[in-house]
């Protein structure tokens, strides 16, 4: 222990050991000591020396400290000392004031030790397991050490943590720690971890990071909170920026609605703290991240809609119009409102309705434009107002029309300041920045809107007393020709190019002034300095637009004459070269990157983002138009006409297809409605059939009951009444017996008819073998006899049924007569007999219906008999026809045999003559002839 006393401050006799020697002895003690207390004291001593002797401790003790972390897991105190020591040698101490060289050496040293530590990924896994320890002296140093490692080697450490099981989840648990120190350092750790790594950002977001961070912000007091709120906002920005998946998750989780309370400010906005300004600035940046123009249009529109619905846009407009708000917060709020309303019609309409709390109230747009054209306002604020105005007019033809309308003579109100008056005032101001901003703002009011371009031609300006008014277009060209500042001329040229682009009427108005074309050609043809090259390029662009969109309505300035003028005065190659100066300018590429006008100084404010798109679109077509001959133009016009005709045809077909689609849709709807009706009718029919069946069953039951009652009451009722009932019962029984007999006869007739159908089918099958004509004739005769017999039976059956009908009628008449004459005095008995008689009458009616059914069956049998007879006649005719064909074929065969015999005789005679003449005759031919003759004989047999 004397050794430790010397190290910790005790004075020992003799020469003092150097720092490296002391560290070496401590490392040996850590490696060789068996007692935990000795190792703990040695590690504590290394910790105390680690800041002063950073190089020596890191070089000699790194491996021993890692071994302590692996082996002494049970002692939290030694683990804490080891982690603190490693933090001291890896972390670059930024608190002490050092010169640049010393600081660079320290940074290099931290990076060197970090690289050595993360060579084995198991060391990072070991640190992640340390985070599961709840002991403050272990968990907090582990968090600080991981943060330092991430600062030095972020990408490598992110890769290791990403593949480590539950690595990100363990880090997310730090946000739930009740000890604020660990939670706050966990925020710093997650900030470093989520930098520029989309995969880790997604994992952290799906570990419920948004919910936890927003809860912490609310607990800490939102914008009035301290630096913890700032850390949470920085982490949220890391998770959301340029990560569409997390942005969608944030929106779908209804977290946008939880941002609204952040921007609730009171009436007294004086005395904002620096931390509150920082917090609110980050909150506004978070809103802008969700609606940034670089995001996908669909996601941006969805977030804009959510911000309007939850009242976030209204809250931002409240801050915008509030008094006492710091300038940087006001500037950032204007930029935020700009992107929330950009391209969203409902948000743009709301912003147009916002009024400033002034007396009298003025629209917010007018108040902002007053700041833009005021040269005493800060430069960044004027840029923000210009951006807000551009976003308000972006894809907003309604807003464009409202702005242009304030310039027209019929809508000018002399008692109020309008947006058009402010823009004209800025356009002709002595301040070049106001000229440029007003020109760009007015150009956005005309962007892709042909109607407003034509309406703006009506604007007339009064220059001075006693002089006639001039048009706005003419006044712009007059200022341009006066040789003002470069910024002013660039702004006016951008306005003119946007104005006459794709507007032949505006081109005609511009060319109608005889001074404009000579001025442009003079500007382009001169050899000026670097500052004037941009103006020359824009003049070439303006002249090229006059050529490309020229409708040849002015005889002196047709397309062909303007091209000849360029060729004579400027030269085509020189013209194209000057036109290329625009896109080659360094500020052009900077403005083309994003819509927001961000410039380091006012003199660099030359290009507008939307105008760079226009230049990119027109440069190629203007170059082609200048080099094109008149014949090529005629061919192009013919091709255009042909294409227009084709487009018209295609349009007609599309309309026809739409009509057919609509008709098909209507028919589908009709089919579906009819199908539904059919199903309903089928269901109703099924229900009715079941009800009918139930009624039939009930009727049968009642009929049986009635029969029993009749038999039991026959002995009680009067004799005459019993006689009548007995007669009717006997008659009904007789009718039933006759009915059964008729049914049996009907079944017999059907059986016979089926047999006859079988005979007819057999006759049809035998039609292909008509050799035995006598047998077929006899069968047909027998069939006809049987059919005649069947017809007579059917007729007798019909006579019997008719007789039955007459008997039933007599029976009914007799029953009615007897029932009315026998009991005239007793009304009760008469009513009873009448009810019974009605029942018997219904029974008789039912029997009548069955008889009619049998009659119908008889008629059907007669029809079937007639059809069978006609079928037999047809078969007989066909048999006769086939017999005639057979006789004719036999006759033809006999004729052929005779011809063959004659031919054979001729062949024999010719063969004999050949032999007589000495020719040799082949025996095979003779044999073939004989074989053929034999075959013919066989065929004849």
KERORO-856232 format. One record per residue (C-alpha): residue in three letters; y, z, x. Coordinates in steps of 0.02 Angstrom, whole numbers, padded with zeros to 5 digits, always signed. Layout:
REM residues N
ALAYZX/...
REM end
This chain:
REM residues 941
UNK+00000+00000+00000/UNK+00115+00017+00152/UNK+00118-00171+00161/UNK+00188-00187-00016/UNK+00318-00055+00020/UNK+00380-00161+00164/UNK+00387-00315+00055/UNK+00471-00230-00093/UNK+00609-00152+00010/UNK+00539-00018+00123/UNK+00588-00027+00310/UNK+00444-00038+00433/UNK+00454-00012+00620/UNK+00439-00162+00736/UNK+00484-00346+00712/UNK+00501-00406+00528/UNK+00380-00543+00470/UNK+00452-00706+00413/UNK+00448-00762+00231/UNK+00308-00886+00261/UNK+00202-00754+00347/UNK+00231-00630+00205/UNK+00184-00760+00076/UNK+00027-00804+00174/UNK-00027-00622+00178/UNK+00006-00605-00009/UNK-00097-00760-00044/UNK-00239-00690+00061/UNK-00230-00527-00036/UNK-00236-00622-00203/UNK-00387-00720-00144/UNK-00485-00578-00063/UNK-00443-00420-00161/UNK-00580-00356-00275/UNK-00470-00233-00367/UNK-00369-00302-00512/UNK-00223-00188-00470/UNK-00209-00258-00295/UNK-00210-00436-00357/UNK-00082-00393-00489/UNK+00035-00314-00360/UNK+00015-00465-00246/UNK+00057-00587-00386/UNK+00207-00481-00434/UNK+00268-00490-00255/UNK+00245-00679-00255/UNK+00350-00689-00413/UNK+00492-00594-00330/UNK+00489-00713-00181/UNK+00465-00875-00281/UNK+00649-00913-00310/UNK+00705-00882-00131/UNK+00553-00958-00047/UNK+00514-01092-00174/UNK+00438-01216-00053/UNK+00325-01088+00033/UNK+00262-01007-00126/UNK+00230-01174-00209/UNK+00139-01244-00058/UNK+00030-01093-00018/UNK+00007-01001-00183/UNK-00013-01139-00313/UNK-00204-01145-00305/UNK-00219-00955-00303/UNK-00108-00939-00456/UNK-00209-01069-00551/UNK-00367-00972-00505/UNK-00288-00814-00574/UNK-00255-00903-00739/UNK-00438-00955-00747/UNK-00522-00793-00694/UNK-00411-00648-00748/UNK-00392-00696-00931/UNK-00423-00518-00988/UNK-00266-00446-00905/UNK-00107-00506-00991/UNK+00008-00430-00860/UNK-00061-00528-00712/UNK-00062-00685-00820/UNK+00122-00660-00858/UNK+00165-00637-00673/UNK+00067-00793-00625/UNK+00151-00899-00761/UNK+00325-00836-00713/UNK+00292-00876-00530/UNK+00237-01052-00571/UNK+00388-01075-00683/UNK+00504-01022-00541/UNK+00431-01148-00418/UNK+00422-01293-00544/UNK+00586-01268-00638/UNK+00743-01340-00562/UNK+00869-01198-00571/UNK+01026-01275-00645/UNK+01126-01115-00660/UNK+01173-01098-00479/UNK+01311-01208-00414/UNK+01240-01328-00287/UNK+01302-01485-00207/UNK+01226-01651-00252/UNK+01111-01658-00102/UNK+01039-01485-00131/UNK+01017-01520-00316/UNK+00927-01682-00279/UNK+00810-01593-00157/UNK+00775-01461-00289/UNK+00736-01594-00418/UNK+00619-01683-00298/UNK+00533-01518-00259/UNK+00505-01481-00445/UNK+00437-01656-00475/UNK+00321-01637-00324/UNK+00246-01473-00383/UNK+00234-01539-00562/UNK+00138-01691-00504/UNK+00021-01581-00403/UNK-00009-01467-00553/UNK-00047-01605-00680/UNK-00166-01701-00566/UNK-00304-01607-00654/UNK-00281-01620-00844/UNK-00383-01461-00863/UNK-00233-01364-00799/UNK-00131-01423-00951/UNK-00275-01378-01065/UNK-00277-01207-00985/UNK-00092-01185-01023/UNK-00119-01239-01202/UNK-00252-01106-01224/UNK-00127-00979-01158/UNK-00019-01019-01309/UNK-00152-00943-01421/UNK-00121-00773-01340/UNK-00009-00670-01452/UNK+00050-00559-01309/UNK+00234-00593-01279/UNK+00216-00581-01088/UNK+00089-00724-01090/UNK+00147-00836-01229/UNK+00331-00845-01184/UNK+00304-00889-00997/UNK+00176-01020-01049/UNK+00304-01101-01166/UNK+00437-01102-01030/UNK+00316-01174-00901/UNK+00261-01316-01017/UNK+00444-01356-01054/UNK+00483-01366-00868/UNK+00332-01478-00838/UNK+00390-01594-00979/UNK+00564-01606-00905/UNK+00494-01660-00737/UNK+00350-01775-00788/UNK+00372-01811-00974/UNK+00268-01969-00996/UNK+00115-01908-00900/UNK+00115-01741-00987/UNK+00135-01822-01158/UNK-00021-01926-01125/UNK-00122-01772-01077/UNK-00065-01670-01228/UNK-00096-01817-01345/UNK-00281-01826-01300/UNK-00303-01638-01292/UNK-00396-01568-01443/UNK-00275-01473-01556/UNK-00143-01487-01420/UNK+00003-01533-01535/UNK-00056-01412-01669/UNK-00048-01266-01547/UNK+00129-01313-01501/UNK+00178-01325-01685/UNK+00116-01147-01712/UNK+00261-01088-01603/UNK+00383-01126-01746/UNK+00294-00997-01854/UNK+00309-00858-01723/UNK+00407-00709-01789/UNK+00486-00679-01619/UNK+00642-00786-01614/UNK+00640-00806-01425/UNK+00470-00892-01429/UNK+00517-00993-01583/UNK+00680-01053-01506/UNK+00598-01100-01341/UNK+00463-01186-01444/UNK+00600-01295-01518/UNK+00656-01344-01342/UNK+00476-01381-01295/UNK+00451-01494-01447/UNK+00615-01583-01409/UNK+00549-01632-01238/UNK+00377-01674-01308/UNK+00438-01793-01444/UNK+00555-01897-01336/UNK+00515-02084-01349/UNK+00335-02059-01405/UNK+00301-02123-01581/UNK+00121-02062-01585/UNK+00168-01882-01549/UNK+00316-01895-01668/UNK+00198-01944-01809/UNK+00077-01802-01771/UNK+00218-01675-01765/UNK+00289-01741-01929/UNK+00121-01729-02017/UNK+00101-01551-01952/UNK+00234-01504-02081/UNK+00375-01506-01954/UNK+00507-01564-02078/UNK+00474-01419-02197/UNK+00479-01290-02057/UNK+00634-01359-01974/UNK+00732-01370-02136/UNK+00681-01192-02178/UNK+00744-01132-02008/UNK+00909-01226-02033/UNK+00933-01143-02203/UNK+00889-00971-02135/UNK+01012-00991-01991/UNK+01156-01038-02107/UNK+01155-01229-02106/UNK+01313-01299-02027/UNK+01382-01124-01999/UNK+01229-01077-01896/UNK+01215-01060-01709/UNK+01132-01158-01572/UNK+00961-01141-01655/UNK+01023-01255-01794/UNK+01078-01379-01661/UNK+00905-01375-01581/UNK+00822-01404-01750/UNK+00937-01552-01785/UNK+00902-01628-01614/UNK+00716-01614-01646/UNK+00736-01694-01818/UNK+00833-01836-01740/UNK+00693-01863-01614/UNK+00565-01871-01754/UNK+00662-01991-01866/UNK+00755-02110-01751/UNK+00671-02282-01739/UNK+00514-02215-01823/UNK+00491-02301-01991/UNK+00333-02202-02033/UNK+00419-02034-02014/UNK+00573-02097-02108/UNK+00465-02149-02254/UNK+00374-01982-02249/UNK+00542-01891-02246/UNK+00603-01989-02398/UNK+00441-01975-02496/UNK+00436-01788-02463/UNK+00605-01768-02553/UNK+00684-01699-02395/UNK+00840-01806-02418/UNK+00885-01698-02567/UNK+00880-01544-02455/UNK+01015-01618-02343/UNK+01147-01615-02479/UNK+01193-01428-02461/UNK+01234-01457-02277/UNK+01394-01550-02322/UNK+01467-01427-02446/UNK+01638-01381-02376/UNK+01769-01270-02452/UNK+01952-01297-02485/UNK+02004-01207-02327/UNK+01942-01312-02182/UNK+02049-01235-02045/UNK+01976-01151-01894/UNK+01811-01241-01874/UNK+01709-01172-01730/UNK+01646-01288-01595/UNK+01466-01251-01644/UNK+01501-01296-01826/UNK+01579-01460-01771/UNK+01426-01497-01665/UNK+01304-01453-01805/UNK+01394-01557-01935/UNK+01407-01702-01814/UNK+01217-01699-01789/UNK+01189-01685-01977/UNK+01293-01841-02005/UNK+01194-01930-01870/UNK+01033-01885-01960/UNK+01098-01967-02119/UNK+01145-02121-02020/UNK+00971-02127-01942/UNK+00896-02143-02117/UNK+01011-02287-02170/UNK+01037-02373-02003/UNK+01058-02564-02013/UNK+00919-02583-01884/UNK+00792-02510-02007/UNK+00695-02623-02124/UNK+00801-02679-02273/UNK+00680-02608-02400/UNK+00674-02435-02321/UNK+00863-02430-02300/UNK+00893-02478-02482/UNK+00771-02345-02542/UNK+00857-02209-02440/UNK+01029-02267-02500/UNK+00971-02254-02680/UNK+00902-02080-02651/UNK+01064-02022-02571/UNK+01164-02082-02720/UNK+01046-02004-02846/UNK+01043-01833-02763/UNK+01233-01827-02743/UNK+01236-01839-02553/UNK+01354-01989-02555/UNK+01472-01897-02672/UNK+01473-01748-02555/UNK+01514-01860-02405/UNK+01658-01939-02501/UNK+01723-01764-02536/UNK+01729-01728-02349/UNK+01810-01898-02323/UNK+01954-01857-02439/UNK+01969-01673-02389/UNK+02112-01605-02286/UNK+02097-01506-02126/UNK+01936-01590-02069/UNK+01928-01615-01878/UNK+01961-01792-01820/UNK+01790-01822-01742/UNK+01701-01758-01898/UNK+01811-01868-02007/UNK+01772-02019-01898/UNK+01586-01987-01903/UNK+01594-01958-02091/UNK+01678-02127-02115/UNK+01542-02210-02011/UNK+01408-02119-02112/UNK+01482-02169-02280/UNK+01494-02348-02214/UNK+01307-02360-02183/UNK+01261-02269-02343/UNK+01354-02401-02447/UNK+01315-02554-02340/UNK+01226-02685-02446/UNK+01197-02564-02593/UNK+01288-02624-02748/UNK+01280-02460-02842/UNK+01344-02362-02692/UNK+01482-02489-02661/UNK+01536-02478-02843/UNK+01544-02289-02832/UNK+01645-02295-02671/UNK+01768-02415-02754/UNK+01796-02285-02891/UNK+01835-02141-02771/UNK+02017-02087-02772/UNK+02110-01985-02643/UNK+02184-01817-02703/UNK+02363-01880-02691/UNK+02506-01895-02814/UNK+02489-02023-02885/UNK+02302-02044-02849/UNK+02261-02191-02738/UNK+02095-02275-02709/UNK+02003-02215-02555/UNK+01996-02394-02489/UNK+02187-02406-02491/UNK+02205-02239-02402/UNK+02082-02293-02268/UNK+02167-02461-02243/UNK+02331-02371-02219/UNK+02252-02279-02073/UNK+02180-02441-02002/UNK+02346-02533-01991/UNK+02438-02379-01927/UNK+02453-02394-01739/UNK+02482-02207-01720/UNK+02307-02166-01780/UNK+02166-02138-01651/UNK+02077-02295-01595/UNK+01903-02231-01643/UNK+01965-02186-01817/UNK+02036-02361-01843/UNK+01872-02437-01787/UNK+01778-02325-01909/UNK+01891-02377-02054/UNK+01865-02560-02011/UNK+01677-02533-02009/UNK+01688-02444-02178/UNK+01784-02590-02253/UNK+01659-02715-02183/UNK+01512-02617-02255/UNK+01600-02605-02423/UNK+01614-02796-02431/UNK+01441-02832-02358/UNK+01345-02932-02490/UNK+01470-02873-02619/UNK+01549-03024-02705/UNK+01622-02912-02839/UNK+01715-02810-02707/UNK+01771-02968-02617/UNK+01845-03033-02779/UNK+01938-02869-02808/UNK+02015-02873-02634/UNK+02069-03056-02645/UNK+02137-03026-02820/UNK+02264-02902-02749/UNK+02340-03047-02651/UNK+02358-03168-02797/UNK+02529-03185-02880/UNK+02468-03141-03055/UNK+02397-02971-03004/UNK+02527-02905-02882/UNK+02602-02737-02937/UNK+02769-02704-02854/UNK+02762-02516-02891/UNK+02599-02480-02798/UNK+02523-02519-02631/UNK+02368-02627-02639/UNK+02235-02672-02514/UNK+02299-02851-02505/UNK+02474-02795-02462/UNK+02410-02682-02323/UNK+02303-02823-02252/UNK+02450-02945-02253/UNK+02560-02814-02173/UNK+02433-02786-02036/UNK+02407-02972-02015/UNK+02589-03003-01973/UNK+02624-02838-01885/UNK+02690-02824-01708/UNK+02537-02725-01657/UNK+02401-02843-01593/UNK+02261-02721-01638/UNK+02324-02714-01818/UNK+02329-02905-01819/UNK+02149-02913-01759/UNK+02084-02780-01881/UNK+02173-02858-02030/UNK+02109-03032-01985/UNK+01929-02971-01971/UNK+01944-02870-02132/UNK+02011-03020-02228/UNK+01876-03131-02153/UNK+01744-03012-02224/UNK+01825-03031-02395/UNK+01785-03218-02381/UNK+01613-03206-02300/UNK+01487-03320-02391/UNK+01600-03329-02546/UNK+01661-03504-02584/UNK+01756-03448-02740/UNK+01865-03324-02647/UNK+01900-03450-02509/UNK+01972-03567-02639/UNK+02065-03426-02727/UNK+02147-03371-02563/UNK+02226-03544-02547/UNK+02339-03496-02693/UNK+02419-03352-02599/UNK+02603-03384-02562/UNK+02710-03281-02443/UNK+02900-03259-02441/UNK+02953-03273-02259/UNK+03140-03244-02276/UNK+03281-03255-02401/UNK+03333-03429-02452/UNK+03176-03514-02386/UNK+03034-03577-02494/UNK+02871-03478-02488/UNK+02729-03539-02379/UNK+02545-03523-02404/UNK+02444-03390-02314/UNK+02346-03526-02225/UNK+02506-03606-02161/UNK+02578-03440-02105/UNK+02422-03402-02005/UNK+02433-03569-01914/UNK+02621-03541-01884/UNK+02588-03373-01799/UNK+02447-03452-01701/UNK+02560-03588-01633/UNK+02695-03462-01580/UNK+02591-03407-01431/UNK+02564-03222-01470/UNK+02443-03105-01382/UNK+02264-03159-01350/UNK+02194-03025-01466/UNK+02305-03083-01608/UNK+02261-03266-01584/UNK+02076-03228-01572/UNK+02084-03130-01735/UNK+02178-03270-01826/UNK+02059-03403-01761/UNK+01909-03302-01821/UNK+01992-03287-01992/UNK+02028-03474-02002/UNK+01852-03522-01947/UNK+01775-03406-02077/UNK+01896-03468-02210/UNK+01868-03657-02194/UNK+01682-03643-02152/UNK+01579-03728-02288/UNK+01736-03757-02393/UNK+01793-03939-02394/UNK+01946-03897-02500/UNK+02007-03772-02370/UNK+01975-03902-02233/UNK+02083-04026-02328/UNK+02224-03899-02346/UNK+02214-03860-02160/UNK+02218-04045-02108/UNK+02358-04082-02231/UNK+02478-03994-02112/UNK+02519-04131-01987/UNK+02549-04005-01845/UNK+02379-03919-01846/UNK+02269-04054-01768/UNK+02390-04096-01626/UNK+02406-03910-01587/UNK+02217-03888-01578/UNK+02191-04041-01469/UNK+02331-03986-01352/UNK+02256-03812-01335/UNK+02082-03880-01299/UNK+02136-04013-01174/UNK+02242-03897-01065/UNK+02173-03815-00908/UNK+02217-03631-00931/UNK+02162-03469-00851/UNK+02012-03359-00888/UNK+02102-03263-01026/UNK+02142-03423-01121/UNK+01967-03497-01111/UNK+01909-03395-01260/UNK+02056-03460-01363/UNK+02013-03638-01311/UNK+01832-03614-01365/UNK+01885-03546-01534/UNK+02006-03693-01557/UNK+01863-03812-01521/UNK+01756-03720-01648/UNK+01894-03734-01779/UNK+01915-03920-01747/UNK+01727-03945-01753/UNK+01719-03861-01924/UNK+01855-03982-01983/UNK+01741-04126-01931/UNK+01578-04056-01999/UNK+01644-04005-02171/UNK+01766-04149-02191/UNK+01751-04241-02358/UNK+01857-04390-02294/UNK+01986-04361-02430/UNK+02131-04380-02305/UNK+02143-04555-02236/UNK+02222-04503-02071/UNK+02096-04366-02034/UNK+01925-04431-02082/UNK+01772-04380-01984/UNK+01770-04540-01884/UNK+01954-04532-01839/UNK+01942-04351-01784/UNK+01794-04393-01672/UNK+01891-04539-01598/UNK+02036-04422-01568/UNK+01923-04300-01476/UNK+01850-04440-01371/UNK+02022-04506-01321/UNK+02120-04345-01299/UNK+01987-04220-01242/UNK+01824-04306-01205/UNK+01661-04263-01292/UNK+01583-04176-01142/UNK+01740-04076-01110/UNK+01747-04028-01295/UNK+01567-03965-01293/UNK+01599-03870-01132/UNK+01750-03782-01207/UNK+01650-03741-01362/UNK+01519-03658-01254/UNK+01648-03536-01182/UNK+01634-03431-01340/UNK+01450-03385-01325/UNK+01462-03362-01136/UNK+01595-03228-01150/UNK+01532-03054-01100/UNK+01607-02969-01253/UNK+01519-03093-01368/UNK+01345-03028-01324/UNK+01403-02848-01343/UNK+01472-02879-01518/UNK+01314-02972-01570/UNK+01203-02820-01541/UNK+01249-02713-01693/UNK+01368-02721-01842/UNK+01471-02568-01798/UNK+01627-02612-01694/UNK+01612-02497-01543/UNK+01730-02537-01400/UNK+01780-02430-01252/UNK+01962-02483-01263/UNK+02073-02583-01384/UNK+02096-02730-01265/UNK+01908-02765-01269/UNK+01908-02779-01459/UNK+01890-02969-01475/UNK+01731-03015-01569/UNK+01663-02967-01739/UNK+01476-02951-01768/UNK+01471-03066-01921/UNK+01576-03196-01830/UNK+01449-03202-01688/UNK+01318-03253-01817/UNK+01433-03390-01879/UNK+01461-03457-01702/UNK+01275-03458-01667/UNK+01246-03556-01828/UNK+01385-03685-01803/UNK+01380-03721-01617/UNK+01229-03835-01624/UNK+01277-03930-01781/UNK+01455-03960-01719/UNK+01389-04028-01553/UNK+01276-04149-01646/UNK+01416-04200-01764/UNK+01532-04242-01620/UNK+01403-04348-01529/UNK+01343-04434-01687/UNK+01394-04614-01727/UNK+01450-04678-01896/UNK+01284-04768-01923/UNK+01189-04607-01892/UNK+01300-04519-02016/UNK+01266-04652-02147/UNK+01080-04634-02117/UNK+01096-04447-02131/UNK+01191-04462-02293/UNK+01056-04575-02362/UNK+00924-04453-02307/UNK+01023-04311-02387/UNK+01035-04407-02549/UNK+00849-04442-02544/UNK+00814-04260-02510/UNK+00929-04209-02651/UNK+00835-04325-02768/UNK+00671-04251-02709/UNK+00743-04078-02732/UNK+00796-04123-02908/UNK+00622-04188-02946/UNK+00546-04031-02874/UNK+00667-03927-02975/UNK+00618-04018-03133/UNK+00434-03991-03096/UNK+00469-03809-03061/UNK+00558-03791-03227/UNK+00414-03880-03313/UNK+00290-03764-03228/UNK+00394-03614-03280/UNK+00394-03675-03461/UNK+00207-03703-03455/UNK+00183-03532-03378/UNK+00286-03454-03516/UNK+00186-03548-03647/UNK+00023-03497-03565/UNK+00085-03319-03563/UNK+00129-03329-03748/UNK-00041-03403-03788/UNK-00126-03267-03687/UNK-00029-03137-03785/UNK-00079-03222-03948/UNK-00261-03227-03893/UNK-00256-03044-03846/UNK-00175-02998-04013/UNK-00302-03104-04109/UNK-00442-03026-04009/UNK-00377-02855-04055/UNK-00364-02904-04238/UNK-00540-02975-04233/UNK-00607-02815-04158/UNK-00517-02714-04291/UNK-00585-02827-04429/UNK-00760-02813-04357/UNK-00744-02626-04352/UNK-00680-02627-04532/UNK-00822-02742-04584/UNK-00950-02630-04502/UNK-00875-02480-04589/UNK-00876-02569-04757/UNK-01057-02624-04731/UNK-01106-02445-04696/UNK-01013-02390-04853/UNK-01100-02525-04956/UNK-01267-02467-04888/UNK-01224-02288-04935/UNK-01178-02345-05111/UNK-01341-02440-05125/UNK-01439-02287-05072/UNK-01343-02179-05196/UNK-01374-02309-05331/UNK-01562-02309-05297/UNK-01565-02120-05304/UNK-01468-02117-05467/UNK-01583-02251-05537/UNK-01737-02146-05498/UNK-01655-01993-05574/UNK-01608-02093-05729/UNK-01787-02155-05748/UNK-01852-01977-05741/UNK-01722-01917-05866/UNK-01766-02059-05984/UNK-01950-02016-05978/UNK-01917-01829-06007/UNK-01792-01856-06147/UNK-01900-01984-06238/UNK-01992-01843-06328/UNK-01834-01748-06377/UNK-01725-01887-06446/UNK-01750-01965-06617/UNK-01894-02080-06652/UNK-01792-02235-06674/UNK-01697-02199-06518/UNK-01861-02172-06426/UNK-01921-02337-06496/UNK-01770-02425-06430/UNK-01785-02344-06258/UNK-01969-02380-06253/UNK-01940-02561-06297/UNK-01809-02577-06162/UNK-01916-02488-06034/UNK-02064-02601-06073/UNK-01952-02753-06063/UNK-01883-02697-05895/UNK-02059-02665-05830/UNK-02113-02836-05890/UNK-01963-02915-05804/UNK-02005-02826-05642/UNK-02185-02889-05650/UNK-02124-03066-05681/UNK-02001-03046-05538/UNK-02139-02993-05419/UNK-02243-03140-05474/UNK-02100-03259-05444/UNK-02075-03184-05271/UNK-02257-03209-05227/UNK-02249-03389-05289/UNK-02090-03414-05188/UNK-02177-03351-05030/UNK-02326-03464-05066/UNK-02212-03614-05084/UNK-02126-03573-04919/UNK-02296-03563-04835/UNK-02345-03731-04904/UNK-02180-03804-04851/UNK-02209-03740-04674/UNK-02379-03824-04671/UNK-02299-03986-04725/UNK-02168-03969-04587/UNK-02311-03948-04463/UNK-02393-04106-04529/UNK-02228-04201-04512/UNK-02209-04141-04332/UNK-02385-04196-04292/UNK-02345-04366-04366/UNK-02191-04378-04254/UNK-02296-04335-04102/UNK-02424-04467-04148/UNK-02287-04597-04163/UNK-02311-04643-03978/UNK-02498-04681-04011/UNK-02500-04801-04159/UNK-02672-04872-04123/UNK-02758-04797-04274/UNK-02649-04865-04413/UNK-02772-04833-04555/UNK-02785-04647-04518/UNK-02596-04627-04514/UNK-02579-04719-04676/UNK-02706-04608-04761/UNK-02620-04451-04695/UNK-02453-04513-04762/UNK-02531-04544-04931/UNK-02604-04369-04936/UNK-02436-04297-04882/UNK-02347-04387-05023/UNK-02472-04322-05149/UNK-02452-04145-05089/UNK-02263-04163-05094/UNK-02272-04224-05274/UNK-02382-04076-05319/UNK-02258-03959-05237/UNK-02115-04036-05334/UNK-02207-04012-05499/UNK-02241-03830-05456/UNK-02059-03802-05417/UNK-02008-03881-05582/UNK-02130-03771-05679/UNK-02063-03621-05586/UNK-01886-03668-05637/UNK-01941-03684-05819/UNK-02020-03511-05814/UNK-01861-03438-05741/UNK-01757-03520-05879/UNK-01875-03449-06011/UNK-01855-03278-05930/UNK-01665-03294-05941/UNK-01675-03333-06128/UNK-01794-03186-06158/UNK-01678-03069-06067/UNK-01531-03128-06172/UNK-01630-03098-06334/UNK-01681-02929-06273/UNK-01500-02881-06240/UNK-01441-02943-06409/UNK-01581-02849-06498/UNK-01544-02689-06401/UNK-01361-02698-06445/UNK-01400-02730-06630/UNK-01523-02588-06643/UNK-01413-02465-06547/UNK-01268-02501-06665/UNK-01368-02492-06830/UNK-01491-02349-06810/UNK-01373-02202-06776/UNK-01207-02228-06862/UNK-01187-02049-06914/UNK-01216-01951-06755/UNK-01074-01990-06631/UNK-01145-01886-06491/UNK-01314-01969-06495/UNK-01230-02137-06509/UNK-01129-02104-06352/UNK-01285-02049-06260/UNK-01379-02205-06314/UNK-01232-02313-06265/UNK-01230-02239-06089/UNK-01417-02267-06071/UNK-01398-02442-06139/UNK-01261-02476-06012/UNK-01377-02417-05873/UNK-01516-02528-05937/UNK-01392-02672-05953/UNK-01339-02652-05770/UNK-01522-02653-05722/UNK-01546-02814-05820/UNK-01393-02888-05736/UNK-01465-02846-05567/UNK-01627-02932-05617/UNK-01525-03081-05673/UNK-01445-03088-05502/UNK-01616-03085-05421/UNK-01673-03225-05537/UNK-01520-03325-05488/UNK-01564-03294-05306/UNK-01739-03359-05338/UNK-01663-03510-05426/UNK-01559-03542-05271/UNK-01716-03527-05167/UNK-01800-03653-05280/UNK-01655-03774-05254/UNK-01669-03749-05069/UNK-01855-03785-05077/UNK-01818-03943-05173/UNK-01695-03996-05039/UNK-01822-03960-04904/UNK-01952-04060-05004/UNK-01832-04205-05019/UNK-01794-04199-04833/UNK-01982-04194-04797/UNK-02008-04346-04909/UNK-01868-04441-04822/UNK-01939-04391-04653/UNK-02110-04457-04706/UNK-02031-04622-04761/UNK-01939-04637-04597/UNK-02099-04602-04501/UNK-02190-04732-04603/UNK-02056-04862-04565/UNK-02062-04821-04381/UNK-02252-04835-04382/UNK-02240-05006-04461/UNK-02113-05059-04331/UNK-02224-04997-04190/UNK-02374-05090-04263/UNK-02272-05251-04265/UNK-02219-05223-04086/UNK-02401-05194-04038/UNK-02456-05357-04117/UNK-02316-05451-04031/UNK-02362-05377-03860/UNK-02545-05426-03885/UNK-02492-05602-03927/UNK-02386-05613-03769/UNK-02531-05547-03666/UNK-02646-05683-03733/UNK-02518-05816-03687/UNK-02507-05747-03511/UNK-02694-05750-03491/UNK-02697-05931-03544/UNK-02561-05974-03416/UNK-02657-05885-03280/UNK-02815-05979-03322/UNK-02722-06145-03312/UNK-02645-06094-03146/UNK-02814-06046-03077/UNK-02885-06215-03125/UNK-02740-06302-03039/UNK-02765-06199-02882/UNK-02951-06241-02879/UNK-02914-06426-02898/UNK-02785-06420-02759/UNK-02903-06325-02645/UNK-03038-06456-02680/UNK-02918-06597-02637/UNK-02872-06510-02474/UNK-03054-06495-02426/UNK-03079-06678-02466/UNK-02933-06720-02354/UNK-03013-06623-02212/UNK-02896-06471-02212/UNK-02970-06300-02178/UNK-02946-06175-02318/UNK-02946-05989-02277/UNK-03084-05894-02367/UNK-02977-05739-02379/UNK-02853-05832-02489/UNK-02997-05885-02597/UNK-03062-05709-02601/UNK-02890-05641-02645/UNK-02877-05770-02782/UNK-03043-05718-02852/UNK-02999-05534-02842/UNK-02837-05568-02932/UNK-02932-05665-03065/UNK-03055-05522-03087/UNK-02913-05397-03105/UNK-02831-05505-03236/UNK-02995-05512-03331/UNK-03009-05325-03325/UNK-02832-05306-03389/UNK-02873-05425-03529/UNK-03027-05323-03577/
REM end
